[in-house]
């Protein structure tokens, strides 16, 4: 039996293509939602700080979790708590790039989307089944 996985994201590009739990808000809102889901017994499958983009550089994040059995996974809790701490350390006001910010935001959404697709490919479809929650 394949393990059920799901995506938590605030990225509209991801939501348009994959079944996902949409979070309204910024990167911190995604991290807090993932922490809540970890407390419910779900397990983080892709690193919350994947890629080489610092938390203050983008507001978009997609994280894959597997459906848990209700028992809290302390490795996942440690991972998301560290991501929250790191994000707080790097927190700066939203950048103004001096150009069309919507274009830059689209670039960051595309990067997050690409990181997610790579993560999903790494997990494989024979072991995992993407679900909508």
C-alpha positions in Angstrom: 0.0 0.0 0.0 1.3 3.4 -1.0 1.7 6.1 1.7 -0.7 9.1 1.3 1.1 12.4 0.9 -0.3 15.9 0.6 0.9 19.4 -0.1 0.6 22.5 2.1 1.2 25.7 0.2 0.5 29.4 -0.3 1.7 29.2 -4.0 -1.1 29.7 -6.5 1.0 27.9 -9.3 1.1 24.8 -7.1 -2.6 25.0 -6.2 -3.5 25.3 -10.0 -1.7 22.0 -10.8 -1.8 19.8 -7.7 -4.3 18.9 -5.0 -3.1 21.0 -2.1 -4.1 22.5 1.2 -4.1 26.2 0.6 -2.7 28.5 3.2 -3.7 32.2 3.0 -0.7 34.2 4.1 3.0 34.4 4.0 5.8 31.9 4.6 5.3 32.0 8.4 1.6 31.1 7.9 2.7 28.0 5.9 5.2 27.0 8.6 2.6 27.5 11.4 0.1 25.4 9.5 2.6 22.6 8.9 3.5 22.7 12.6 -0.2 22.3 13.5 -0.4 19.3 11.1 2.8 17.8 12.6 1.1 18.1 16.1 -1.8 16.1 14.6 0.6 13.3 13.7 1.5 14.1 10.1 5.1 13.7 8.9 7.2 16.2 6.9 8.5 14.7 3.7 10.2 17.7 2.1 12.5 20.1 3.9 10.8 23.3 4.9 13.9 25.3 3.9 14.6 23.5 0.7 16.6 25.4 -2.0 19.1 28.1 -1.3 16.5 30.9 -0.9 16.6 32.6 2.5 13.2 32.9 4.3 13.2 36.7 3.9 13.7 36.5 0.1 10.4 34.8 -0.7 7.0 34.5 0.8 6.1 31.3 -1.2 6.5 27.8 0.2 5.2 24.4 -0.6 5.8 21.5 1.8 4.9 17.8 1.3 3.7 15.8 4.3 2.6 12.2 4.7 -0.6 11.3 6.4 0.2 10.2 9.9 -1.3 7.8 12.4 -2.0 10.5 15.0 1.3 10.0 16.8 3.5 13.1 16.8 6.8 12.6 14.9 9.4 14.5 16.9 11.9 14.6 13.9 9.2 16.5 11.9 8.5 18.7 14.9 12.2 19.6 15.3 12.4 20.3 11.6 9.5 22.7 11.4 10.4 24.4 14.7 13.9 25.0 13.3 12.4 26.4 10.1 10.2 28.8 12.2 13.3 30.0 14.2 15.4 30.4 11.1 12.6 32.4 9.4 12.3 34.7 12.4 16.1 35.3 12.4 16.1 36.4 8.8 12.8 38.3 9.0 13.0 41.7 7.2 10.4 43.9 5.6 9.1 42.8 2.3 11.6 43.7 -0.4 10.8 46.4 -3.0 12.8 45.4 -6.1 12.3 48.7 -7.8 10.5 46.9 -10.7 7.2 45.2 -11.2 6.9 43.2 -8.0 4.3 40.9 -9.4 6.9 39.7 -11.9 9.4 39.0 -9.2 6.8 37.3 -7.1 5.9 35.1 -10.1 9.6 34.2 -10.4 9.7 33.1 -6.7 6.4 31.1 -7.1 8.1 29.4 -10.1 11.2 28.5 -8.1 9.0 27.1 -5.3 7.0 25.1 -7.8 10.2 23.7 -9.3 11.5 22.7 -5.9 8.2 21.0 -5.1 8.2 19.1 -8.4 11.7 17.9 -7.8 10.7 16.8 -4.3 7.7 14.9 -5.6 9.8 13.2 -8.2 12.3 12.2 -5.6 9.5 10.6 -3.5 8.2 8.7 -6.5 4.7 7.5 -7.3 5.3 3.9 -6.5 5.6 4.5 -2.8 3.5 7.6 -2.4 0.0 8.7 -3.5 -0.8 12.4 -3.6 -4.1 13.2 -2.0 -6.3 16.2 -1.4 -7.1 17.0 2.2 
